[in-house]
Amino acid sequence: MQAYRAAILRFRPDSDPAHPQPILETDGLLVTGPPQAGGTGARQVLAVGPYAELAPRYPAVPVTHWPGRVIAPGFIDLHIHYPQTDVIG
């Protein structure tokens, strides 16, 4: 397992997918675990939320602290700029 401390931008899991409600944890903790068996190899999110609330639950997990940074778990940037289309390889 590995944990990351930073501001965390995520969306309420119970919100309408067409109108997701953002949550910004200004001091958040993202705890990740090994990939699921048969998965894509991406680490799985075990917990995400306020640092003060989650840190006591994971006292032995190493924490990488990124002050001044924002983590957006699950965000995949699919956009492209037109001049890049000739160099996609």
Rosetta blueprint (number, residue, H / E / L):
1 M L
2 Q E
3 A E
4 Y E
5 R E
6 A E
7 A E
8 I E
9 L E
10 R E
11 F E
12 R L
13 P L
14 D L
15 S L
16 D L
17 P L
18 A L
19 H L
20 P L
21 Q L
22 P E
23 I E
24 L E
25 E E
26 T E
27 D E
28 G E
29 L E
30 L E
31 V E
32 T E
33 G E
34 P L
35 P L
36 Q L
37 A L
38 G L
39 G L
40 T L
41 G L
42 A L
43 R L
44 Q E
45 V E
46 L E
47 A E
48 V E
49 G E
50 P E
51 Y H
52 A H
53 E H
54 L H
55 A H
56 P H
57 R H
58 Y L
59 P L
60 A L
61 V L
62 P L
63 V E
64 T E
65 H E
66 W E
67 P E
68 G E
69 R E
70 V E
71 I E
72 A L
73 P L
74 G L
75 F L
76 I L
77 D L
78 L L
79 H L
80 I L
81 H L
82 Y H
83 P H
84 Q H
85 T H
86 D H
87 V H
88 I L
89 G L
